Amino acid sequence: MRRIVGIVIVVLQLSISLVSAQPAQEANFHIEQKSGYKVLTVSKLWPGTNATRTYVLYPRGSQAPAGVKADLFIQVPVQRVVLYSTTYIPAIEAIGELDTVVGVDNTNYVYSPALRARIGAGKVVETTKNWMPDIERLIALKPDVIFNFGVGNEWDTFPKMQEAGLPVVLLGEWNEQDPVARAQWAVFIAAFFNKEARAQERVNAIAKAYNTLKRLAAGSASRPRVLVNGPFQGVWTVSGGQSYMARLIADAGGDYLWADNRESGGLNLSIEAVFERALRADVWLNPVYGAKRLADVRALDPRFSALPVLQKGQVWTNELRVSPGGSSDYFESAVMNPHLVLEDMIAMFHPDLLPGHNFIYYRKLNE
């Protein structure tokens, strides 16, 4: 654990952090430095909500500011953290604070070798039981903060935590459509450790790399048509035309087959409705989780054998990096590394632009 030298030094560090931690890309949160504390405001936590959350962070060992309204007051830097999404792991790992994590939603979903080692050593425990938060265990852990999210329905886990008086902070990074804005949430997490400047420096580098790659792809004369996902129990969910995935495909120089759609969420369609457009696809991404070869895709539906994209073998899955337990790093570190995802996509769509590219997340399915 870190040793706190004094409140004066901590406050000074907070001031320096906020001066240098300017957003590289606008995201749905705001950090404001006050006299001796900082205020974090979060908006657009999930689609269709106008609700906001306000969190006041004040130096450890001092008193919470009086006369200030907030949803939660938290002493920082935090020392005991629980995570309810694997997407938060890379942000904490990047600022060197993985040792503060004492609990995770589901240990099977963790890819990070360093965090898996802590789980194996009994230093990090699972905090969900029967698909619901284990309130007794969470209370016993005495966390300074529980990073969680909401989707706006009965599957939300945070209300029960709040009812128990647990310190829940909601993040809305998953609701960002811009890849760099989604990565910017690493700065929000870093604020709880007084390390915004360090996180912002990394995000700025990511934004620079992302925009350089985007310009590279924009210069390509061809734009392959891209199909995403596959059917499950008769329903084929594709990303909306204004979604995070649609943005990545466009920035990588691809033509998304639902680019004409104005939705930012998923579209639940029949197999027949998707199949009509799928006949025009040049590249197919993530047809089915766990696919090892093209035969696994054909097994989904006999009609798929007629798809030109499958006949040409241009089918890719984001499961190149998978832990021994089956957890994919794409659903962990990719959110905080959109430039690496974009690089993979450009190499798929325009291999001539990135010759010899070593893929990070995606791999091509073969016979």
C-alpha positions as CSV (number, residue, x, y, z in Angstrom):
1,M,0.0,0.0,0.0
2,R,1.1,3.6,-0.6
3,R,2.2,5.6,2.3
4,I,0.5,9.0,2.6
5,V,3.1,11.7,3.4
6,G,0.6,14.5,4.2
7,I,-2.7,16.1,3.2
8,V,-0.9,19.2,1.8
9,I,1.1,17.1,-0.7
10,V,-1.9,15.1,-1.7
11,V,-3.9,18.2,-2.4
12,L,-1.0,19.6,-4.4
13,Q,-0.8,16.4,-6.4
14,L,-4.6,16.6,-7.2
15,S,-4.2,20.1,-8.5
16,I,-1.2,19.2,-10.8
17,S,-3.1,16.1,-12.1
18,L,-6.2,18.1,-13.0
19,V,-4.2,20.8,-14.8
20,S,-2.4,18.3,-17.0
21,A,-5.3,15.8,-17.4
22,Q,-7.2,17.5,-20.2
23,P,-9.5,15.2,-22.3
24,A,-8.0,14.1,-25.7
25,Q,-11.6,13.3,-26.8
26,E,-14.8,14.3,-25.2
27,A,-16.4,11.6,-23.1
28,N,-19.5,11.5,-20.9
29,F,-17.8,12.5,-17.7
30,H,-16.2,15.6,-16.2
31,I,-13.6,16.1,-13.6
32,E,-13.5,19.5,-11.8
33,Q,-10.9,20.5,-9.2
34,K,-12.2,22.4,-6.2
35,S,-10.4,23.7,-3.2
36,G,-9.1,20.5,-1.5
37,Y,-11.3,18.1,-3.4
38,K,-12.5,17.1,-6.8
39,V,-15.9,16.5,-8.3
40,L,-16.6,13.8,-10.9
41,T,-19.8,14.1,-12.8
42,V,-21.0,11.2,-15.0
43,S,-23.8,11.4,-17.7
44,K,-25.4,9.1,-20.3
45,L,-24.7,6.0,-18.2
46,W,-26.9,3.9,-20.5
47,P,-29.2,4.5,-23.6
48,G,-32.3,6.6,-22.9
49,T,-31.4,7.9,-19.5
50,N,-30.8,11.6,-18.6
51,A,-29.7,10.7,-15.1
52,T,-26.3,11.9,-13.9
53,R,-24.1,10.8,-10.9
54,T,-21.8,13.0,-8.9
55,Y,-18.9,11.7,-6.9
56,V,-16.7,13.8,-4.6
57,L,-13.2,12.6,-4.0
58,Y,-11.3,14.1,-1.1
59,P,-7.8,13.3,0.4
60,R,-7.5,10.3,2.6
61,G,-7.3,11.2,6.3
62,S,-9.2,14.5,5.9
63,Q,-12.8,15.4,6.4
64,A,-15.4,15.3,3.5
65,P,-16.2,18.8,2.3
66,A,-19.2,20.4,4.0
67,G,-22.2,21.9,2.1
68,V,-21.5,19.9,-1.1
69,K,-24.1,17.6,-2.6
70,A,-23.1,14.3,-4.2
71,D,-24.2,10.8,-4.7
72,L,-21.1,9.5,-2.9
73,F,-18.1,10.9,-1.0
74,I,-14.9,8.8,-1.4
75,Q,-11.4,9.2,0.2
76,V,-8.6,9.0,-2.2
77,P,-6.3,7.4,-3.2
78,V,-8.5,4.3,-2.8
79,Q,-6.8,1.2,-1.4
80,R,-9.4,-1.6,-1.8
81,V,-11.3,-1.9,-5.1
82,V,-13.9,-4.3,-6.5
83,L,-14.5,-4.5,-10.3
84,Y,-17.8,-5.5,-12.0
85,S,-16.4,-5.4,-15.5
86,T,-13.2,-6.7,-17.0
87,T,-12.9,-3.6,-19.1
88,Y,-11.8,-1.7,-16.0
89,I,-8.8,-4.0,-15.5
90,P,-6.4,-2.5,-18.1
91,A,-6.9,1.0,-16.8
92,I,-5.9,0.0,-13.3
93,E,-3.1,-2.2,-14.5
94,A,-1.7,0.7,-16.7
95,I,-1.3,3.0,-13.7
96,G,0.3,0.3,-11.5
97,E,-2.6,-0.2,-9.1
98,L,-3.6,-3.8,-9.7
99,D,-2.6,-4.7,-6.1
100,T,-5.6,-2.6,-4.9
101,V,-8.1,-5.0,-6.5
102,V,-9.6,-7.3,-3.9
103,G,-12.7,-8.6,-5.8
104,V,-14.1,-9.2,-9.2
105,D,-17.5,-10.0,-10.5
106,N,-16.6,-13.4,-12.0
107,T,-13.0,-14.7,-11.9
108,N,-13.6,-16.9,-15.0
109,Y,-13.9,-13.8,-17.1
110,V,-10.5,-12.4,-16.2
111,Y,-7.7,-12.6,-18.9
112,S,-4.9,-10.5,-17.3
113,P,-2.2,-12.9,-16.3
114,A,-1.2,-10.6,-13.4
115,L,-4.7,-10.5,-12.0
116,R,-5.2,-14.2,-12.5
117,A,-2.1,-14.8,-10.4
118,R,-3.6,-12.7,-7.6
119,I,-6.8,-14.7,-7.9
120,G,-4.8,-17.9,-7.7
121,A,-3.0,-16.7,-4.6
122,G,-6.4,-15.9,-2.9
123,K,-5.8,-12.1,-2.9
124,V,-8.8,-11.5,-5.2
125,V,-12.1,-13.2,-4.7
126,E,-15.3,-13.6,-6.7
127,T,-18.2,-11.4,-5.6
128,T,-21.1,-12.8,-7.5
129,K,-23.3,-15.8,-6.5
130,N,-26.1,-17.2,-8.6
131,W,-25.8,-14.3,-11.1
132,M,-26.4,-11.7,-8.3
133,P,-23.9,-9.8,-6.2
134,D,-22.8,-11.5,-3.0
135,I,-23.7,-8.7,-0.6
136,E,-22.3,-10.4,2.5
137,R,-18.9,-11.0,0.8
138,L,-18.8,-7.5,-0.6
139,I,-19.4,-6.1,2.9
140,A,-16.7,-8.3,4.3
141,L,-14.2,-7.0,1.8
142,K,-14.7,-3.5,3.0
143,P,-14.0,-1.9,-0.4
144,D,-13.3,1.8,-0.8
145,V,-15.1,1.7,-4.1
146,I,-16.9,-0.7,-6.3
147,F,-16.7,0.1,-10.0
148,N,-19.9,-1.0,-11.8
149,F,-22.2,0.0,-14.6
150,G,-25.9,0.0,-15.4
151,V,-28.0,-1.0,-18.4
152,G,-31.3,0.4,-17.2
153,N,-33.2,-2.9,-16.5
154,E,-33.7,-5.7,-14.1
155,W,-30.3,-7.1,-14.7
156,D,-28.6,-4.2,-13.0
157,T,-26.5,-5.3,-10.0
158,F,-25.8,-1.9,-8.5
159,P,-29.2,-1.2,-6.8
160,K,-28.8,-4.0,-4.3
161,M,-25.3,-2.8,-3.5
162,Q,-26.5,0.7,-2.9
163,E,-29.3,-0.6,-0.7
164,A,-26.6,-2.3,1.4
165,G,-24.7,1.0,1.7
166,L,-21.8,-0.1,-0.4
167,P,-19.7,2.5,-2.2
168,V,-20.8,2.0,-5.8
169,V,-19.5,4.2,-8.6
170,L,-21.1,3.8,-12.0
171,L,-19.2,4.1,-15.3
172,G,-20.7,4.6,-18.7
173,E,-17.8,3.8,-21.0
174,W,-19.7,1.0,-22.7
175,N,-22.3,3.6,-23.9
176,E,-19.7,5.7,-25.8
177,Q,-19.8,5.3,-29.6
178,D,-16.4,6.9,-30.2
179,P,-13.5,4.5,-29.6
180,V,-11.2,7.1,-28.2
181,A,-13.9,8.5,-25.9
182,R,-14.4,5.1,-24.5
183,A,-10.7,4.7,-23.8
184,Q,-10.8,8.2,-22.1
185,W,-12.6,6.5,-19.2
186,A,-9.2,5.3,-18.0
187,V,-8.7,8.9,-16.7
188,F,-12.0,8.7,-14.8
189,I,-10.8,5.5,-13.0
190,A,-7.3,7.0,-12.5
191,A,-8.9,9.9,-10.6
192,F,-9.6,7.6,-7.7
193,F,-5.9,7.0,-7.4
194,N,-4.8,10.6,-8.0
195,K,-3.1,9.4,-11.2
196,E,-5.1,11.3,-13.9
197,A,-2.1,12.8,-15.5
198,R,-0.5,9.4,-16.0
199,A,-3.6,8.0,-17.5
200,Q,-4.2,11.0,-19.7
201,E,-0.7,10.8,-21.1
202,R,-1.5,7.3,-22.2
203,V,-4.9,8.2,-23.7
204,N,-3.3,11.1,-25.6
205,A,-0.8,8.6,-27.1
206,I,-3.6,6.2,-28.0
207,A,-5.6,9.0,-29.6
208,K,-2.6,10.1,-31.7
209,A,-1.9,6.5,-32.9
210,Y,-5.6,6.0,-33.6
211,N,-5.9,9.1,-35.7
212,T,-2.7,8.2,-37.6
213,L,-4.1,4.8,-38.5
214,K,-7.5,6.3,-39.4
215,R,-5.8,8.6,-41.9
216,L,-3.8,5.7,-43.4
217,A,-7.0,3.7,-44.0
218,A,-8.8,6.7,-45.4
219,G,-6.3,6.8,-48.3
220,S,-7.3,3.3,-49.5
221,A,-9.0,3.1,-52.9
222,S,-11.2,0.1,-51.9
223,R,-13.6,-0.3,-49.0
224,P,-14.6,-3.9,-48.3
225,R,-18.2,-4.5,-47.1
226,V,-18.3,-5.9,-43.6
227,L,-20.7,-8.3,-41.9
228,V,-20.7,-8.8,-38.1
229,N,-21.8,-11.4,-35.6
230,G,-24.0,-14.5,-36.2
231,P,-27.4,-15.9,-35.2
232,F,-28.3,-17.3,-31.8
233,Q,-31.6,-19.1,-31.3
234,G,-33.0,-17.7,-34.5
235,V,-32.1,-14.1,-33.9
236,W,-29.1,-12.3,-35.5
237,T,-28.0,-9.2,-33.5
238,V,-25.9,-6.8,-35.6
239,S,-24.5,-3.5,-34.5
240,G,-26.4,-0.3,-35.3
241,G,-25.1,2.1,-37.9
242,Q,-24.1,4.6,-35.3
243,S,-22.5,2.1,-32.9
244,Y,-19.0,1.7,-31.5
245,M,-18.4,-1.2,-33.9
246,A,-19.7,0.7,-36.9
247,R,-17.3,3.5,-36.1
248,L,-14.3,1.2,-35.9
249,I,-15.2,-0.4,-39.2
250,A,-15.6,3.0,-40.9
251,D,-12.3,4.3,-39.4
252,A,-10.5,1.1,-40.6
253,G,-11.7,1.8,-44.2
254,G,-14.6,-0.6,-44.3
255,D,-18.2,-0.2,-45.5
256,Y,-20.4,-1.6,-42.7
257,L,-23.5,-3.3,-44.2
258,W,-25.8,-1.4,-41.8
259,A,-24.0,2.0,-42.0
260,D,-27.4,3.4,-43.2
261,N,-29.0,2.6,-39.9
262,R,-29.3,5.4,-37.3
263,E,-29.3,3.3,-34.1
264,S,-26.3,3.1,-31.7
265,G,-27.3,-0.1,-30.0
266,G,-27.9,-3.6,-31.4
267,L,-30.4,-4.6,-34.0
268,N,-32.2,-7.9,-33.4
269,L,-33.0,-9.3,-36.9
270,S,-34.1,-12.5,-38.4
271,I,-31.6,-14.7,-40.2
272,E,-33.3,-14.1,-43.5
273,A,-33.1,-10.3,-43.1
274,V,-29.4,-10.5,-42.4
275,F,-28.7,-13.1,-45.1
276,E,-29.9,-10.8,-47.8
277,R,-27.2,-8.3,-47.0
278,A,-24.7,-10.9,-46.0
279,L,-24.5,-12.1,-49.6
280,R,-22.7,-8.8,-50.4
281,A,-20.1,-9.1,-47.6
282,D,-16.4,-9.1,-48.3
283,V,-15.3,-9.6,-44.6
284,W,-17.2,-11.3,-41.8
285,L,-16.3,-10.5,-38.2
286,N,-17.1,-12.6,-35.1
287,P,-19.7,-15.1,-36.5
288,V,-19.8,-17.3,-33.4
289,Y,-18.0,-17.4,-30.1
290,G,-15.6,-20.3,-29.8
291,A,-15.3,-21.0,-33.5
292,K,-12.0,-22.8,-34.4
293,R,-12.5,-23.2,-38.1
294,L,-14.8,-22.4,-41.0
295,A,-16.7,-25.6,-40.4
296,D,-17.9,-24.2,-37.1
297,V,-19.5,-21.3,-39.0
298,R,-21.2,-23.5,-41.6
299,A,-22.6,-25.6,-38.8
300,L,-24.7,-22.6,-37.6
301,D,-26.9,-22.7,-40.7
302,P,-26.6,-24.8,-43.9
303,R,-27.4,-21.7,-46.0
304,F,-24.1,-20.1,-44.9
305,S,-22.2,-22.3,-47.3
306,A,-23.6,-20.2,-50.1
307,L,-22.2,-16.9,-48.7
308,P,-19.3,-15.7,-50.9
309,V,-17.5,-14.3,-47.9
310,L,-17.3,-17.7,-46.3
311,Q,-16.3,-19.4,-49.6
312,K,-13.4,-16.9,-49.9
313,G,-12.4,-17.6,-46.3
314,Q,-12.6,-14.0,-45.2
315,V,-14.0,-14.8,-41.8
316,W,-12.3,-13.5,-38.6
317,T,-12.8,-13.9,-34.9
318,N,-11.6,-11.7,-32.0
319,E,-10.4,-14.7,-30.0
320,L,-6.7,-14.7,-30.7
321,R,-5.9,-14.0,-27.1
322,V,-7.8,-16.3,-24.8
323,S,-6.9,-17.4,-21.2
324,P,-6.7,-21.1,-20.2
325,G,-10.2,-20.7,-18.7
326,G,-11.6,-19.4,-21.9
327,S,-11.8,-15.6,-21.3
328,S,-11.0,-13.4,-24.3
329,D,-8.7,-10.4,-23.9
330,Y,-10.8,-8.6,-26.5
331,F,-13.5,-8.1,-23.9
332,E,-10.9,-6.8,-21.4
333,S,-8.1,-4.8,-22.9
334,A,-9.5,-3.9,-26.3
335,V,-11.7,-1.2,-24.9
336,M,-8.7,0.7,-23.6
337,N,-6.7,0.0,-26.7
338,P,-8.8,1.0,-29.7
339,H,-5.7,1.8,-31.7
340,L,-4.7,-1.8,-31.6
341,V,-8.1,-3.0,-32.6
342,L,-8.1,-0.5,-35.5
343,E,-4.7,-1.7,-36.6
344,D,-6.0,-5.3,-36.7
345,M,-9.0,-4.2,-38.7
346,I,-7.0,-2.3,-41.2
347,A,-4.7,-5.3,-41.7
348,M,-7.8,-7.4,-42.4
349,F,-9.5,-4.9,-44.7
350,H,-6.3,-3.5,-46.4
351,P,-3.4,-6.0,-45.9
352,D,-1.3,-4.0,-48.3
353,L,-1.3,-1.0,-45.9
354,L,0.2,-3.0,-43.0
355,P,2.4,-5.7,-44.5
356,G,3.7,-8.2,-42.0
357,H,1.2,-7.0,-39.3
358,N,1.2,-9.1,-36.1
359,F,-2.4,-9.5,-35.0
360,I,-3.3,-8.7,-31.4
361,Y,-7.0,-9.6,-31.1
362,Y,-8.2,-11.1,-34.4
363,R,-7.4,-14.3,-36.1
364,K,-8.5,-15.7,-39.4
365,L,-10.6,-18.9,-39.5
366,N,-9.3,-21.6,-41.8
367,E,-10.6,-24.9,-43.0
